[in-house]
Amino acid sequence: MMEREPGKVSVVITNYNRGPYLIECLDSLQRQTYINKEIIIIDDASTDRSVDVVQAWCEANGIAGTDSVVVVRLPRNAGFSGAMTTGFFLARGEYIAVQDADDFSHPQRLEKQVAYLANHPEMALVGTNYAAFEEGEQRQYEPAKWLHYGDQIRKAYQNGGHCICHGTIMFRGEAFDRIGGLSRRIVGAEDYEFIVKFLNNQQQIANIPDILYYYRLHTHQRSLAYYNKKE
């Protein structure tokens, strides 16, 4: 098994038919002020041109064939948990970050999260504040209002709440090595259960109040599809 590379951030993106959004997503990672990173894209058997989009982007940015981007196309659809955990297993970095394929990150996101974890060795995972937006000629960004900070985070989860956006998280690779990845026990809430797993294993988690992530609202969102089905 490969050893983790000190200081490296492995950014894991799972993709299923998010071709129209991938360029903005990948551009935001390419513009990161934190240089020591790799991008791992797990394509969950997409039926659109997502893989072609990624390959063209790699060519345009001069990184095709390098180890800075890993692209894996699954032979069949494994679902969110399967694709995400596959990416976690391929991560070489001391730190693992999540990025949704239809969202994008602030240029200083990785730098600030790495600095936070380096300055807070007791913390295993850190998320950030984010702003949601809809497509349009002039995007309107709405800051999230449901997140919590400090001691309120554990209390929120103890009461059955949720207060960390999964797309924003960065965690220590060694924490994944000890507690594992996402399960499929709770369909539609696998990301929630993954964060709870940290708390159940006595790991400390936090949120950075800075808006470092931008969450796209659209009709094909995975979470929207789940909640519509539940209703």
PyMOL commands that set and color helices and strands:
alter all, ss='L'
color gray80, all
select helices_A, chain A and resi 19-30+50-60+79-90+109-119+152-158+166-168+173-179+190-200+222-230
alter helices_A, ss='H'
color red, helices_A
select strands_A, chain A and resi 5-15+37-43+69-73+93-98+104-105+123-134+142-143+170-172+204-217
alter strands_A, ss='S'
color yellow, strands_A
deselect
rebuild
show_as cartoon
